[in-house]
C-alpha cells in the first residue's frame, strides 16, 4: 500500500504541473490533463491515476469495470482530493450489483421482482447501460467504508444486500457517460486515446476464454466465434506491443486493469490487441468514459425511464415527459441520452399542455453534444414546482432520434440466450412499465402518446405499452 500511496502523490504532482489546457469541451468541462500529441506508450499507473486491483466475487466484472473507470476519473480530475479524501477512492461495486434495478432483487417497475420469472440473476452479469441507469436515478455511485474489508475482495456487501440508502453514505453523480468505438480501421483510435489521457480509465469488454492469450496478450480475431463476456478497464496503451508468436495482425495493444486479483496476468493487468473483435469495438461495451463526476447534489429525480436507454426511436426528434410534483421542489437540471455523435439539443420546461399545445415556457437550454451517451444539462434558470403541480419537460434532438426505456432483452450478460418472447422467457428479459399520459412524441402534425406507439417487431408485440422517453428532471427539495 505504501507504493500505491507514493504513486498517488507523484500523480498529483504531475497533474498539478500541467497548466496549459486545451480548451473547454461541449459541456464546459476542462480536461484534467492537456494533450498536445499522442505518445507511443501511455500508462495511467505512472501518474498514480489507477486504483488497486480487486478480486471480484461472482459475475460482477461489469461493476468492477465501471467503478475502476469512475475511480480513475476521480483521481485524474482531482475530485477525490477536493472532497477531502486521502489515499485512493474505493467505490461500492456490490451496491451497484444489488441495487441496479434490473435483477430479481429489485425492479421497481414490477410488483414483485423476486417472484417474477424475468429479470437478471443477482451476481450474474450486467453492462454499462445498466450501470448508467442506476447512476441516472441517483441510486449511486456509493462510497462507504462499510463496503470495504481492506482486502482485494472487498466482499462485505456481496453475500447480503446493503441498505439502499444510509445517512452515512457518500454519493457521487456522473453527469456525462460517453460511448466510443475505434472503428473498423482504427480511424477513431486517437479519440479514445485522448479521452483516456484527459479523463482517465475507460470501461470496455472482451470475450474471455476465446481467441488467444499468450504472454498476457489477448486477441480474438474478428471472424472468431464467441460473444463478449467480461468487463475490464482500459488504463493505457502501447503501440509497439507484439505477440512473440506473431498471432496479432499488427502491433499495438490496450493496457487492461482486470478484476481477477494480482496472481493472474501481470500482477492483475493484461494487454488486449487493438485488433480484438470486441475491445473498443462493441457499440454498447466498447470504450465507455465516465466524466464530470461530482458529489450528488440532487435529492429529487423525476423520471419514467427506470431502466434508462434500452432502444432508440430514430424517426422521433421531439418529445416530452409529463411529471406531477410530489412536493415543493426546485428543478435545476435535465438528463437525457444522445444516441449518435454531434447532436444539437433544445430543452424547455412548460407549465401547461392544452388542446395539443405546450404552453407557458418556464425555463430552457440549448446546446451541442459532441459524443454519444448520457448527459446532464443545467437549466438557464431553475423552476419551482408545488405539490401536485404538473410540469412538462420537452427535449428536441437534431440527430439520432430519442432514447427510450422499454421491456427488453439484455444481450451482453453471462446468462441465457434470446428466446421467443411468445414463450416463457429463459434469458434475461427485464420488464419495464409505462402508463398512458406520461410520454409524448411529435409525429410531424400533432403530439401523440408514446403508450400507443406501434412497434413493428412482431417478437416484441407482447411487450408493447411499456415504453417511456429517457428524459429526467433533477432538483432539490425547497424547504
PEQUIBEL-V222714 format. One record per residue. N is the residue number from 1. RES is the residue in one small letter. NEAR is the number of other ideal C-beta (glycine too) atoms within 8 Angstrom. D_CENTER is the distance of its C-alpha to the mean C-alpha in Angstrom with 1 decimal. Layout:
BEGIN
N&RES&NEAR&D_CENTER, N&RES&NEAR&D_CENTER
END
This chain:
BEGIN
1&x&4&29.3, 2&x&5&31.8, 3&x&6&30.6, 4&x&10&26.9, 5&x&9&28.1, 6&x&9&30.2, 7&x&12&27.5, 8&x&12&25.4, 9&x&9&28.4, 10&x&10&29.2, 11&x&13&25.6, 12&x&11&26.0, 13&x&8&29.4, 14&x&10&28.1, 15&x&13&25.4, 16&x&6&28.0, 17&x&6&30.3, 18&x&9&28.0, 19&x&5&29.5, 20&x&5&29.2, 21&x&7&26.0, 22&x&8&25.2, 23&x&5&24.6, 24&x&5&21.9, 25&x&9&19.1, 26&x&7&18.6, 27&x&11&17.2, 28&x&5&19.7, 29&x&9&18.0, 30&x&7&20.0, 31&x&12&19.0, 32&x&11&20.1, 33&x&10&22.0, 34&x&9&24.3, 35&x&10&24.3, 36&x&4&27.7, 37&x&4&27.7, 38&x&8&25.9, 39&x&5&27.6, 40&x&5&28.5, 41&x&9&26.8, 42&x&10&24.1, 43&x&9&23.0, 44&x&14&20.8, 45&x&10&22.9, 46&x&7&25.9, 47&x&13&24.4, 48&x&14&23.5, 49&x&13&19.8, 50&x&11&18.7, 51&x&9&18.8, 52&x&6&21.2, 53&x&12&20.8, 54&x&12&20.1, 55&x&10&21.6, 56&x&12&19.4, 57&x&8&21.1, 58&x&8&20.7, 59&x&8&17.9, 60&x&14&15.2, 61&x&11&14.3, 62&x&13&10.6, 63&x&14&10.6, 64&x&14&12.6, 65&x&16&10.7, 66&x&15&7.5, 67&x&13&10.2, 68&x&18&12.3, 69&x&16&10.2, 70&x&15&9.7, 71&x&14&13.4, 72&x&16&14.5, 73&x&16&13.3, 74&x&13&15.2, 75&x&17&18.1, 76&x&15&18.1, 77&x&11&17.9, 78&x&10&20.4, 79&x&11&18.6, 80&x&10&19.6, 81&x&8&23.1, 82&x&6&23.2, 83&x&7&22.4, 84&x&4&25.4, 85&x&7&24.0, 86&x&2&25.8, 87&x&6&24.9, 88&x&10&21.4, 89&x&11&18.3, 90&x&9&17.7, 91&x&12&14.8, 92&x&14&15.3, 93&x&14&13.6, 94&x&15&15.9, 95&x&13&15.2, 96&x&17&11.7, 97&x&15&13.8, 98&x&13&16.4, 99&x&13&14.8, 100&x&13&11.7, 101&x&14&14.1, 102&x&13&14.3, 103&x&13&17.1, 104&x&10&20.8, 105&x&9&20.6, 106&x&9&19.0, 107&x&14&18.3, 108&x&7&19.6, 109&x&9&20.0, 110&x&10&23.0, 111&x&2&26.1, 112&x&6&26.0, 113&x&12&23.0, 114&x&6&25.1, 115&x&4&27.9, 116&x&11&26.1, 117&x&4&26.3, 118&x&9&22.7, 119&x&13&19.4, 120&x&14&17.8, 121&x&9&20.0, 122&x&9&18.9, 123&x&9&18.2, 124&x&10&18.0, 125&x&11&14.7, 126&x&13&11.3, 127&x&13&8.4, 128&x&15&4.7, 129&x&10&5.2, 130&x&13&7.1, 131&x&14&5.2, 132&x&13&3.4, 133&x&16&7.1, 134&x&13&8.5, 135&x&14&7.4, 136&x&12&8.6, 137&x&11&11.8, 138&x&11&12.6, 139&x&9&13.0, 140&x&12&11.4, 141&x&14&11.0, 142&x&12&14.6, 143&x&12&17.3, 144&x&13&20.6, 145&x&4&23.4, 146&x&8&24.2, 147&x&14&21.2, 148&x&9&22.7, 149&x&7&26.0, 150&x&3&26.5, 151&x&6&26.2, 152&x&9&23.7, 153&x&10&23.0, 154&x&12&22.1, 155&x&10&22.7, 156&x&9&24.1, 157&x&14&21.6, 158&x&12&21.4, 159&x&4&24.7, 160&x&5&24.6, 161&x&7&21.9, 162&x&13&21.6, 163&x&5&22.1, 164&x&6&19.2, 165&x&4&20.4, 166&x&7&23.0, 167&x&3&24.8, 168&x&6&24.4, 169&x&9&20.6, 170&x&8&19.1, 171&x&11&15.7, 172&x&15&13.4, 173&x&14&11.1, 174&x&14&8.4, 175&x&10&9.9, 176&x&13&8.3, 177&x&13&5.2, 178&x&12&7.4, 179&x&13&8.4, 180&x&16&11.9, 181&x&11&14.8, 182&x&13&18.1, 183&x&8&20.3, 184&x&4&23.2, 185&x&4&25.5, 186&x&7&23.2, 187&x&7&23.6, 188&x&10&20.1, 189&x&11&20.2, 190&x&7&21.4, 191&x&8&18.3, 192&x&14&16.1, 193&x&11&18.7, 194&x&10&19.0, 195&x&13&15.3, 196&x&16&15.7, 197&x&10&18.8, 198&x&11&17.9, 199&x&12&14.5, 200&x&16&14.5, 201&x&16&13.1, 202&x&15&10.5, 203&x&17&9.0, 204&x&19&11.2, 205&x&15&13.5, 206&x&14&17.2, 207&x&13&19.9, 208&x&7&21.6, 209&x&5&25.3, 210&x&8&25.5, 211&x&12&27.2, 212&x&8&28.8, 213&x&8&28.1, 214&x&9&31.0, 215&x&5&31.2, 216&x&10&27.6, 217&x&14&26.6, 218&x&16&24.6, 219&x&14&25.3, 220&x&13&24.9, 221&x&8&26.8, 222&x&5&25.4, 223&x&3&28.0, 224&x&9&27.6, 225&x&3&26.7, 226&x&10&23.8, 227&x&5&20.2, 228&x&10&17.2, 229&x&9&17.3, 230&x&9&15.9, 231&x&13&12.8, 232&x&17&13.7, 233&x&14&13.0, 234&x&18&15.0, 235&x&16&17.2, 236&x&12&20.0, 237&x&12&22.2, 238&x&11&25.9, 239&x&8&27.5, 240&x&8&30.7, 241&x&11&29.5, 242&x&7&31.6, 243&x&13&32.2, 244&x&6&35.9, 245&x&5&36.5, 246&x&6&35.4, 247&x&7&32.9, 248&x&13&30.4, 249&x&4&31.3, 250&x&6&30.9, 251&x&8&30.0, 252&x&12&26.6, 253&x&13&23.7, 254&x&13&20.4, 255&x&13&20.7, 256&x&15&18.5, 257&x&14&17.9, 258&x&11&18.3, 259&x&14&18.4, 260&x&8&21.8, 261&x&10&23.9, 262&x&8&26.2, 263&x&4&28.9, 264&x&7&27.1, 265&x&9&26.6, 266&x&6&27.6, 267&x&6&27.1, 268&x&12&23.7, 269&x&13&22.7, 270&x&13&23.0, 271&x&13&23.1, 272&x&14&21.7, 273&x&16&23.7, 274&x&11&22.5, 275&x&10&24.0, 276&x&14&22.1, 277&x&12&21.4, 278&x&12&17.6, 279&x&16&16.4, 280&x&14&14.9, 281&x&10&16.3, 282&x&12&14.3, 283&x&6&12.8, 284&x&9&9.7, 285&x&14&9.6, 286&x&16&11.7, 287&x&14&10.6, 288&x&14&7.1, 289&x&13&7.9, 290&x&15&7.0, 291&x&14&10.1, 292&x&9&12.4, 293&x&14&12.0, 294&x&9&14.9, 295&x&8&16.7, 296&x&9&15.9, 297&x&6&18.7, 298&x&12&18.2, 299&x&6&19.8, 300&x&12&19.9, 301&x&10&17.2, 302&x&11&18.8, 303&x&11&17.0, 304&x&10&18.0, 305&x&16&14.7, 306&x&14&14.1, 307&x&12&11.9, 308&x&15&9.9, 309&x&15&9.9, 310&x&10&12.4, 311&x&9&14.7, 312&x&10&16.2, 313&x&10&19.8, 314&x&7&20.8, 315&x&4&24.2, 316&x&10&23.1, 317&x&9&22.6, 318&x&9&23.7, 319&x&16&22.5, 320&x&16&22.7, 321&x&16&22.0, 322&x&12&24.8, 323&x&10&24.3, 324&x&7&27.1, 325&x&13&27.1, 326&x&6&27.4, 327&x&8&29.1, 328&x&10&30.0, 329&x&13&26.7, 330&x&11&25.8, 331&x&17&22.9, 332&x&10&21.5, 333&x&12&18.3, 334&x&15&16.5, 335&x&11&12.8, 336&x&15&12.2, 337&x&10&10.7, 338&x&15&12.7, 339&x&11&13.1, 340&x&8&15.2, 341&x&8&16.1, 342&x&7&18.8, 343&x&12&18.7, 344&x&10&21.0, 345&x&16&20.1, 346&x&10&22.5, 347&x&14&21.7, 348&x&10&24.7, 349&x&17&25.5, 350&x&14&28.7, 351&x&9&31.2, 352&x&9&32.8, 353&x&12&32.5, 354&x&6&36.1, 355&x&3&37.9, 356&x&5&34.9, 357&x&6&34.2, 358&x&10&31.6, 359&x&8&33.8, 360&x&6&34.0, 361&x&9&31.0, 362&x&8&30.0, 363&x&12&27.3, 364&x&10&25.2, 365&x&12&23.2, 366&x&7&23.2, 367&x&9&21.3, 368&x&8&19.7, 369&x&13&16.2, 370&x&7&16.4, 371&x&9&13.3, 372&x&10&11.3, 373&x&11&8.0, 374&x&15&7.2, 375&x&12&10.2, 376&x&12&12.4, 377&x&13&16.1, 378&x&7&19.1, 379&x&15&22.1, 380&x&6&25.4, 381&x&5&26.9, 382&x&9&26.0, 383&x&11&27.3, 384&x&9&29.1, 385&x&10&29.3, 386&x&7&31.7, 387&x&7&31.5, 388&x&6&31.8, 389&x&8&31.3, 390&x&10&29.5, 391&x&15&27.3, 392&x&14&25.7, 393&x&14&22.5, 394&x&13&22.9, 395&x&15&20.5, 396&x&9&21.9, 397&x&13&20.1, 398&x&7&22.4, 399&x&7&20.7, 400&x&10&18.6, 401&x&11&19.2, 402&x&14&17.3, 403&x&14&14.2, 404&x&15&15.3, 405&x&13&14.7, 406&x&12&17.5, 407&x&9&18.8, 408&x&10&17.4, 409&x&9&17.7, 410&x&13&14.7, 411&x&5&16.0, 412&x&11&14.2, 413&x&12&15.4, 414&x&6&18.4, 415&x&10&20.6, 416&x&8&22.7, 417&x&5&23.2, 418&x&6&23.2, 419&x&9&26.5, 420&x&5&28.3, 421&x&11&27.0, 422&x&5&30.6, 423&x&7&31.1, 424&x&4&29.8, 425&x&9&26.2, 426&x&7&26.0, 427&x&10&22.4, 428&x&14&19.2, 429&x&12&19.7, 430&x&14&17.7, 431&x&13&19.7, 432&x&16&18.7, 433&x&8&21.5, 434&x&13&22.7, 435&x&6&26.0, 436&x&6&28.3, 437&x&6&28.2, 438&x&11&24.5, 439&x&16&23.0, 440&x&12&25.2, 441&x&14&25.2, 442&x&11&28.0, 443&x&7&29.8, 444&x&3&32.0, 445&x&3&34.7, 446&x&6&33.4, 447&x&9&30.5, 448&x&10&29.7, 449&x&9&28.0, 450&x&15&24.9, 451&x&12&26.2, 452&x&8&28.9, 453&x&11&27.0, 454&x&5&28.5, 455&x&8&26.0, 456&x&4&28.0, 457&x&6&26.6, 458&x&5&29.4, 459&x&7&27.5, 460&x&10&25.2, 461&x&8&28.2, 462&x&6&28.3, 463&x&10&24.9, 464&x&10&25.7, 465&x&7&25.6, 466&x&10&22.1, 467&x&16&20.1, 468&x&14&18.8, 469&x&16&17.3, 470&x&13&13.8, 471&x&15&15.6, 472&x&13&15.4, 473&x&15&18.0, 474&x&14&17.5, 475&x&12&20.6, 476&x&10&23.0, 477&x&9&26.1, 478&x&8&29.3, 479&x&3&32.0
END
